[in-house]
Amino acid sequence: MKKNQKINAMKISSYLLPLKKYFCLLLSCISFTLQSASMNDSLWQLASTQYKNGLYKEAAATYKTLIDQGYRSAALYYNMGNAMFRLKEYPAALLYYEKAKLYAPGDEEINYNLELTRTLTGDKIEGIEEFFLIRWIQKGIGIFSFEQWAWISVISFLVSMITLTGYLFARLRSLKVFSFWLCVLFFLLSIKSFFFASIQYHTIHDSRTAIVMSPVVTARSSPAATGSELFVIHEGTKVTLLQQSGEWIEIKLMDGSRGWIKASEIEKI
């Protein structure tokens, strides 16, 4: 009996060895993030004070400095969007609200300001209705942010490993069965959360959408000024990016229309 327990312990140790390295890396990343955030505390406080005092242009410049330093968060983009909104720079406000939504898709204030800004700028284009299953999955993913899904995945995986240990060492059959199904449940939850976190991660770091920043843009049939004129869009319109050819980029509108415009006329979300 003791020999079997020793073998089981060795198996668990071998399973947990890569996890130990993974969690050390995870803790290092968290530590680096906290250090980066603390280095920007003075600028963050300065921008907040400027905004409260009605110095929106100065606040926007300070927030932009934080962004240029590589700092990223829903709060930063949201505050930048608010500053742009106060300056009546609605396309820019829309851009930063969209960026904020990538980091916190379920945030009510971000979504409210985003919808409000959309009524003030951009073309009113009716989108093609998506398949209900895709809408359901997107709605589920949007419940939590990328960081929250990642933590749910990590914690669920840890719980599944703990219950696996209980299954391997439990002597009572009923306890073994209970530990087994609990392990399966939390392992599946970990996989689902990891899947959702991965989707959000790629959405943030490989965004294929953009906001039109030029007042009036003419989409053409080919990546050249000689291409036929297809349609006209205005600043604030959200587009999907398809492919790029030199200084031209092919876009798709919500209604499925496609055309080529200059890459300098848009800002990637």
C-alpha positions in Angstrom: 0.0 0.0 0.0 2.8 2.4 1.0 4.6 1.5 -2.2 1.6 2.4 -4.4 1.1 5.7 -2.5 4.8 6.5 -3.2 4.4 5.8 -6.9 1.2 8.0 -7.0 3.1 10.8 -5.2 5.9 10.5 -7.8 3.4 10.8 -10.6 1.8 13.8 -9.2 5.2 15.5 -8.7 6.1 14.8 -12.4 2.7 16.3 -13.5 3.2 19.4 -11.3 6.8 20.2 -12.3 5.9 22.0 -15.6 3.0 23.7 -13.7 5.5 25.0 -11.2 7.5 26.7 -13.9 4.3 28.0 -15.5 3.1 29.7 -12.3 6.6 31.1 -11.6 6.4 32.7 -15.0 2.8 33.9 -14.3 3.9 35.5 -11.0 6.8 37.2 -12.8 4.5 38.7 -15.4 2.1 39.9 -12.7 5.1 41.5 -10.8 6.3 43.2 -13.9 2.8 44.5 -14.6 2.5 45.9 -11.1 5.9 47.6 -11.4 5.0 49.1 -14.8 1.8 50.4 -13.3 3.5 51.9 -10.3 6.0 53.7 -12.5 3.1 55.6 -14.2 1.3 56.5 -11.0 2.5 60.2 -11.1 1.4 60.6 -14.7 -1.9 58.9 -14.0 -2.6 61.2 -11.1 -1.6 64.3 -13.1 -4.0 63.3 -16.0 -6.8 62.7 -13.5 -6.2 66.1 -11.9 -6.1 67.8 -15.3 -9.3 66.2 -16.3 -11.1 67.2 -13.1 -10.0 70.8 -13.6 -11.4 70.9 -17.1 -8.0 70.8 -18.8 -9.1 68.2 -21.3 -6.4 68.9 -23.9 -3.7 68.6 -21.3 -5.3 65.4 -19.8 -5.5 63.9 -23.3 -1.8 64.6 -23.9 -0.8 63.0 -20.5 -2.9 59.9 -21.2 -1.3 59.7 -24.6 2.1 59.8 -23.0 1.1 56.8 -20.8 -0.1 54.9 -24.0 3.2 55.7 -25.8 5.1 54.3 -22.8 3.3 51.0 -23.4 0.8 51.1 -20.6 -2.5 49.4 -21.5 -5.8 49.1 -19.6 -9.5 49.6 -20.0 -9.4 52.5 -17.6 -6.7 54.3 -19.5 -8.4 54.0 -22.8 -11.8 54.9 -21.3 -10.4 58.1 -19.7 -8.7 59.0 -22.9 -12.0 58.5 -24.7 -13.7 60.8 -22.2 -11.1 63.5 -22.8 -11.5 63.3 -26.5 -15.3 63.4 -26.1 -15.0 66.6 -24.0 -12.9 68.1 -26.8 -15.6 67.1 -29.3 -13.1 64.9 -31.1 -15.7 62.2 -31.6 -13.9 59.8 -34.0 -10.9 59.7 -31.6 -13.3 59.2 -28.6 -14.9 56.4 -30.5 -11.5 54.8 -31.2 -10.5 54.8 -27.6 -13.9 53.6 -26.3 -13.5 50.7 -28.8 -10.0 50.0 -27.4 -11.4 50.1 -23.8 -14.1 47.6 -24.8 -11.5 45.1 -26.0 -10.1 45.0 -22.4 -13.5 45.1 -20.6 -16.2 44.0 -23.0 -18.9 43.8 -20.3 -18.3 47.2 -18.7 -21.6 49.2 -18.7 -20.1 52.6 -18.7 -17.8 51.9 -21.6 -20.6 50.4 -23.6 -22.9 53.3 -22.8 -20.4 56.0 -23.8 -19.5 54.0 -26.9 -23.1 53.8 -28.1 -23.6 57.5 -27.3 -20.6 58.5 -29.4 -21.7 56.3 -32.3 -24.9 58.5 -32.5 -22.7 61.6 -33.0 -20.4 60.3 -35.7 -20.0 57.7 -38.4 -22.3 56.3 -41.0 -25.4 54.4 -40.0 -24.9 51.1 -41.6 -27.1 48.1 -41.0 -25.0 45.0 -40.3 -25.6 41.5 -41.5 -27.2 39.4 -38.8 -24.9 36.8 -37.3 -25.7 33.2 -36.6 -27.3 32.9 -33.2 -24.7 30.5 -31.9 -21.9 33.0 -32.7 -23.8 35.8 -30.9 -24.3 33.5 -27.9 -20.6 32.6 -27.7 -19.6 36.3 -28.1 -22.0 37.3 -25.4 -20.6 34.6 -23.1 -17.0 35.7 -23.8 -17.9 39.3 -23.0 -19.0 38.5 -19.5 -15.5 38.8 -18.2 -12.3 40.5 -19.3 -9.2 38.6 -20.6 -7.5 38.8 -17.2 -10.6 37.5 -15.4 -11.0 34.6 -17.7 -7.3 33.8 -17.4 -7.5 33.8 -13.6 -10.6 31.6 -13.7 -8.8 29.2 -15.9 -5.7 29.1 -13.6 -7.7 28.7 -10.4 -10.0 26.0 -11.9 -7.0 24.1 -13.1 -5.4 24.3 -9.6 -8.7 23.0 -8.0 -8.8 20.2 -10.6 -5.3 19.1 -9.6 -6.2 19.2 -5.9 -9.3 17.0 -6.5 -7.1 14.7 -8.7 -4.9 14.3 -5.7 -7.9 13.4 -3.6 -9.0 10.9 -6.1 -5.5 9.2 -6.2 -5.2 9.0 -2.4 -8.8 8.5 -1.3 -9.6 5.1 0.2 -13.3 5.3 0.3 -15.0 4.6 -3.1 -17.6 7.3 -2.7 -14.9 9.9 -2.0 -13.0 8.7 -5.1 -16.1 9.0 -7.3 -16.8 12.5 -5.9 -13.2 13.6 -6.3 -13.1 12.3 -9.9 -16.2 14.1 -11.1 -15.2 17.3 -9.3 -11.8 17.1 -11.0 -13.5 16.6 -14.4 -15.9 19.5 -13.8 -13.1 22.0 -12.8 -10.8 20.8 -15.6 -13.5 21.4 -18.2 -14.2 24.9 -16.7 -10.4 25.6 -16.9 -10.4 24.6 -20.6 -13.5 26.7 -21.4 -12.0 29.7 -19.5 -8.7 29.3 -21.2 -10.4 29.1 -24.6 -12.4 32.4 -23.9 -9.2 34.1 -22.6 -7.3 33.1 -25.7 -10.0 34.5 -28.0 -9.9 37.8 -26.1 -6.1 37.9 -26.1 -6.0 37.5 -29.8 -8.8 40.0 -30.3 -6.7 42.6 -28.3 -3.3 41.9 -29.8 -4.4 41.1 -33.4 -7.4 43.4 -33.9 -8.8 43.4 -37.4 -11.0 46.4 -37.0 -10.4 50.2 -37.3 -12.1 53.6 -37.2 -12.2 56.0 -40.1 -10.5 59.2 -39.0 -10.7 61.3 -42.2 -13.8 63.4 -42.7 -14.7 61.8 -46.0 -13.2 58.7 -47.6 -13.9 57.2 -51.0 -13.5 53.4 -51.3 -12.2 52.1 -54.6 -12.4 48.9 -56.5 -8.6 48.4 -56.5 -5.6 49.6 -54.5 -4.9 52.6 -56.6 -6.3 56.1 -57.1 -7.4 55.1 -60.6 -9.8 52.4 -59.2 -13.5 52.9 -59.7 -15.4 54.6 -56.9 -17.5 52.2 -55.0 -18.9 54.0 -52.0 -18.2 56.9 -49.6 -17.8 56.6 -45.8 -17.2 59.2 -43.2 -15.1 59.7 -40.0 -16.2 57.5 -37.1 -17.3 54.6 -39.2 -16.0 51.2 -38.0 -14.5 48.9 -40.6 -13.0 45.4 -40.8 -9.5 45.1 -42.2 -9.0 42.4 -44.8 -5.7 42.8 -46.6 -3.1 45.5 -47.3 -1.2 46.4 -50.5 1.3 49.1 -50.0 -0.3 52.2 -48.7 -3.8 50.8 -49.5 -5.9 48.5 -47.4 -9.0 46.6 -48.2 -11.9 47.1 -45.8 -15.3 45.6 -45.3 -18.4 47.4 -43.9 -21.0 45.9 -41.6 -23.3 45.4 -44.5 -20.7 43.3 -46.4 -19.5 46.1 -48.8 -15.8 45.9 -49.7 -13.4 48.5 -51.1 -9.9 49.8 -50.9 -8.9 53.0 -49.0 -5.6 54.5 -47.9 -4.2 53.1 -44.6 -3.5 56.6 -43.4 -7.2 57.4 -43.3 -8.0 54.9 -40.5 -6.7 54.1 -37.0 -6.5 50.5 -36.0 -8.5 49.6 -32.8 
